């Protein structure tokens, strides 16, 4: 699952990732060779079923040891 924070509605949106025949995708009409390529694509293009929501920056939780 790809979890994306939508600042417009201040809620998380969940996108189910699928994998088939060495490809990964959110929708079967747009497949990618790996997760990095999928993320790069949706950085420049809106996510499925949303007119303007694109990936912007990753969330990183810093763990203290």
C-alpha positions in Angstrom: 0.0 0.0 0.0 1.2 3.5 -0.9 -0.1 5.9 1.7 -0.2 9.5 0.6 -1.1 12.6 2.7 -3.6 14.8 0.9 -3.1 18.3 2.3 -6.3 19.5 0.7 -8.5 17.3 2.9 -5.9 16.7 5.6 -6.3 12.9 5.4 -4.3 10.0 4.2 -5.2 8.3 0.9 -4.3 4.7 0.4 -3.3 3.3 -3.0 -3.0 -0.5 -3.4 0.1 -1.6 -5.2 -0.1 -4.6 -7.5 2.7 -6.7 -8.9 2.4 -9.0 -11.9 4.8 -10.3 -14.6 7.8 -8.3 -13.1 5.8 -5.1 -13.2 4.4 -3.0 -10.4 1.3 -0.7 -10.8 -1.6 1.1 -9.2 -3.7 0.6 -12.4 -3.1 -2.1 -15.0 -2.9 0.4 -17.9 0.2 2.0 -16.5 2.9 -0.4 -15.3 6.5 0.2 -14.1 9.6 -2.1 -13.8 10.1 -1.2 -10.1 8.8 0.9 -7.3 11.3 3.7 -7.9 10.0 4.2 -11.4 6.4 4.3 -10.2 7.2 6.9 -7.5 9.1 9.0 -10.1 6.1 8.9 -12.5 3.6 10.0 -9.8 5.9 12.8 -8.8 5.2 14.4 -12.2 1.7 13.0 -12.9 -1.5 13.0 -10.7 -2.3 9.8 -8.9 -5.2 7.7 -10.2 -8.7 8.9 -9.5 -7.4 12.3 -8.5 -7.1 15.3 -10.8 -4.1 17.0 -9.1 -2.6 15.0 -6.3 1.0 14.2 -7.0 3.8 12.8 -4.8 5.9 15.6 -3.4 8.2 14.4 -0.6 8.7 11.2 1.3 7.8 10.8 5.0 10.7 9.7 7.1 10.5 8.8 10.7 13.7 9.2 12.6 14.2 6.5 15.2 16.3 7.2 18.2 18.5 4.4 19.5 
